[in-house]
Amino acid sequence: MTSATKLMSHSIPRAFKNPADTRNSTSAREALATLTAKLPVMKKNGFDPLSFLARAGAGKSTIVKSKGDTVFSQGDTADAVFFIQKGKVKIGVVSKQGKEAIVAMLGVGEFVGEDCIASSHPVRLVTAKAMTECVLLRIEKKEMIKVLSDDPAFSEIFVTFLLARNARIQDDLIDQLFNSSEKRLARILLLLSQFGKEGKPEVVIPHLSQESLAEMVGTTRSRVSFFMNRFRKLGFIEYDGEIKVHSSLLNVVLHD
């Protein structure tokens, strides 16, 4: 078992020193604002799903992970769902031969470990690691099932998330099967930068390694380095520790 259930109070930011009071924290408000932008705020039978996701309580706890920390590991008991209030989490899988692949990157307002609800498999099939400092709400499986059963508002939010994740997985598969590694890298950079927000460059992730990008694209580090240098020379990205993506990178994805 990992330390996903342990509260790491020594590294908790000031706003999260009291896990039960995340309703008043900036990060929690930002997470809920992100979710609200995607879905209507719904209150049914006095239940507010966004308030539920903002605070710790019965069957829930707030945990903090530093960059590189493991949220849960492949093979761990699938006993909880996590809601990201701050930071980014990468989902990876390791084959029996030791080969690792990154299959998803999730951010504020998204769930991690939802497979314990969506399937009956008793153990984790993937590993989740913090790519930046993360604050997550850990919801025990029993509590999650109870809320999904009792509260249609929360159930609607969770099902909408699952459908969106399924569509993203389908897009990723199509991308992997039919597009070149250059196009796959361009698409991943655009997705990571949340392309479309007012058309301005946005930081993707500070110090994202080319090895990590190669794992996500499904190619070698040398190929990623080659394409990153090309994108920078063409003015598609700015790359100096942090990666900033310009809307012109979309030309790579759309070009036949």
C-alpha positions in Angstrom: 0.0 0.0 0.0 1.1 3.6 -0.7 0.8 6.5 1.8 -2.2 7.9 -0.2 -4.3 7.7 3.0 -1.9 9.5 5.1 -2.3 13.2 5.8 1.0 14.9 5.1 0.5 17.9 7.4 4.2 18.9 7.4 3.9 20.0 3.8 0.3 21.4 3.8 0.1 25.0 2.6 -1.3 27.5 5.1 -4.7 27.5 3.4 -5.0 23.8 4.0 -3.7 23.5 7.6 -7.3 22.7 8.6 -8.5 19.9 6.2 -12.1 20.4 7.2 -12.0 24.1 6.2 -11.0 23.8 2.5 -14.2 25.7 1.6 -12.3 28.9 2.6 -9.1 28.1 0.7 -8.1 29.7 -2.6 -7.1 26.4 -4.2 -10.4 24.7 -3.3 -12.4 27.7 -4.7 -10.3 27.5 -7.9 -11.0 23.8 -8.3 -14.7 24.3 -7.8 -14.7 27.2 -10.2 -13.1 24.9 -12.8 -15.8 22.3 -12.3 -18.6 24.9 -12.3 -17.4 26.1 -15.7 -18.0 22.7 -17.1 -21.2 21.8 -15.3 -24.2 23.7 -13.8 -24.2 24.1 -10.1 -26.9 21.8 -8.9 -28.6 21.5 -5.5 -31.2 18.8 -5.2 -32.8 17.8 -1.9 -30.6 20.3 -0.1 -27.4 18.6 -1.4 -24.7 20.8 -3.0 -22.2 18.6 -4.9 -19.6 21.4 -5.2 -19.7 21.9 -1.4 -19.3 18.2 -1.0 -16.1 18.3 -3.1 -14.7 21.3 -1.3 -14.3 19.9 2.2 -13.2 16.9 4.2 -15.6 15.1 6.5 -17.1 11.7 7.1 -15.4 9.3 4.7 -13.2 12.0 3.2 -9.8 13.6 4.0 -7.5 16.2 2.4 -4.0 15.0 1.4 -1.1 16.9 0.0 1.5 15.5 -2.3 4.8 17.0 -3.3 6.1 16.8 -6.9 7.0 13.2 -7.6 5.1 11.7 -4.7 2.9 8.6 -5.4 -0.9 9.0 -4.9 -1.4 5.3 -5.4 0.5 2.5 -7.1 -0.3 -0.3 -9.6 -1.4 -3.3 -7.6 -2.6 -1.3 -4.5 -6.1 -2.0 -3.2 -8.6 0.2 -5.1 -10.4 1.7 -2.0 -10.8 5.4 -2.8 -11.4 8.1 -5.4 -9.5 11.4 -5.4 -10.7 14.8 -6.5 -7.9 17.2 -7.5 -8.2 20.6 -5.8 -4.7 21.8 -6.8 -2.0 20.6 -9.1 -1.5 18.0 -11.8 -1.4 14.2 -11.6 0.0 11.8 -14.2 -1.4 8.3 -14.7 1.1 5.6 -15.8 1.3 1.9 -16.2 4.2 -0.5 -16.2 4.4 -3.7 -18.2 5.8 -7.0 -16.9 8.9 -6.2 -18.9 9.3 -3.0 -17.0 8.3 -0.7 -19.8 6.4 2.4 -18.6 3.8 4.5 -20.4 2.0 7.6 -19.3 -1.7 7.2 -20.3 -3.2 10.4 -18.9 -2.5 13.7 -17.2 -5.2 15.1 -15.0 -5.7 18.6 -13.4 -7.8 20.7 -11.1 -11.5 19.7 -11.0 -10.9 16.1 -12.2 -11.2 12.8 -10.4 -8.4 10.2 -10.0 -8.8 6.5 -9.3 -12.4 6.4 -10.4 -11.8 2.9 -11.7 -12.6 1.6 -8.2 -16.2 2.7 -8.8 -16.4 2.1 -12.6 -15.2 -1.5 -12.4 -15.2 -4.4 -9.9 -11.4 -4.9 -10.1 -10.1 -5.0 -6.6 -6.7 -3.5 -7.2 -5.3 -0.5 -9.1 -4.3 -1.2 -12.7 -2.3 2.0 -13.0 0.0 4.3 -10.9 -0.9 7.9 -10.1 1.9 10.4 -9.3 2.0 14.1 -8.6 3.6 16.2 -11.3 3.4 19.3 -9.2 2.5 20.0 -5.6 -1.0 18.6 -5.3 -3.9 19.0 -2.9 -6.5 16.2 -3.2 -9.7 15.2 -1.5 -9.6 11.5 -0.8 -13.1 10.0 -0.9 -13.4 6.4 0.5 -15.1 4.0 -1.9 -18.0 3.3 0.4 -18.7 7.0 0.8 -18.4 7.6 -2.9 -20.9 4.8 -3.7 -23.3 6.1 -1.1 -23.3 9.6 -2.4 -23.7 8.4 -6.0 -26.7 6.4 -5.0 -28.3 9.0 -2.8 -27.7 12.2 -4.7 -28.6 12.5 -8.4 -26.8 15.9 -8.6 -23.4 14.4 -7.7 -24.1 11.3 -9.8 -24.7 13.6 -12.8 -21.3 15.3 -12.2 -19.4 12.0 -11.9 -21.1 10.4 -14.9 -20.3 13.5 -17.0 -16.7 13.2 -16.0 -16.5 9.5 -16.9 -18.0 10.2 -20.3 -15.5 13.0 -20.9 -12.6 10.7 -19.9 -13.9 8.0 -22.2 -14.1 10.4 -25.1 -10.5 11.5 -24.4 -9.2 7.9 -24.3 -10.9 7.3 -27.6 -9.2 10.4 -29.1 -5.9 9.3 -27.7 -6.2 5.9 -29.3 -7.1 7.3 -32.7 -4.2 9.7 -32.3 -1.8 6.9 -31.5 -2.9 4.7 -34.4 -3.0 7.2 -37.2 -0.8 10.3 -36.4 2.9 10.7 -36.6 4.9 11.2 -33.4 5.3 14.9 -34.3 1.6 15.4 -34.5 1.1 13.5 -31.3 3.6 15.7 -29.5 1.9 18.8 -30.8 -1.5 17.6 -29.7 -0.2 16.7 -26.2 1.4 20.1 -25.7 -1.9 21.8 -26.8 -3.9 19.6 -24.4 -1.5 20.3 -21.5 -1.7 24.0 -22.1 -5.5 23.9 -22.1 -5.5 25.4 -25.6 -8.3 27.9 -26.3 -8.2 30.1 -23.3 -8.2 33.6 -24.8 -5.6 32.6 -27.3 -2.6 33.5 -25.1 0.5 31.4 -24.3 0.1 29.4 -21.1 2.6 27.6 -19.0 2.2 23.8 -19.5 4.1 22.4 -16.6 7.3 23.8 -15.2 10.3 21.6 -15.9 8.4 18.8 -17.7 11.2 16.4 -18.8 11.6 15.2 -22.4 11.6 11.7 -21.0 8.0 12.2 -19.7 6.9 13.7 -23.0 8.4 10.7 -24.8 6.5 8.3 -22.6 3.3 10.2 -23.4 3.9 10.4 -27.1 5.1 6.8 -27.4 8.5 7.7 -29.0 12.1 8.2 -28.0 13.6 11.2 -26.1 15.8 12.1 -29.1 12.7 12.4 -31.3 11.0 14.6 -28.8 14.1 16.8 -28.5 14.2 17.1 -32.3 10.6 18.1 -32.6 10.7 20.5 -29.6 13.7 22.3 -31.2 11.8 22.5 -34.5 8.7 23.9 -32.8 10.8 26.5 -31.0 12.6 27.6 -34.1 9.2 28.0 -35.9 7.9 30.1 -33.1 5.2 27.6 -32.0 6.5 27.3 -28.5 8.8 29.0 -26.0 10.9 26.4 -24.2 13.2 27.4 -21.3 12.5 25.1 -18.4 8.8 26.1 -18.6 6.9 25.4 -21.8 4.6 28.1 -23.3 2.4 27.1 -26.2 1.3 29.4 -28.9 -1.9 28.9 -30.9 0.2 28.5 -34.1 1.2 25.0 -32.9 -2.3 24.0 -34.0 -1.0 24.2 -37.6 1.1 21.0 -36.9 -1.9 19.1 -35.9 -4.1 20.2 -38.7 -1.5 19.9 -41.4 -1.9 16.8 -43.6 
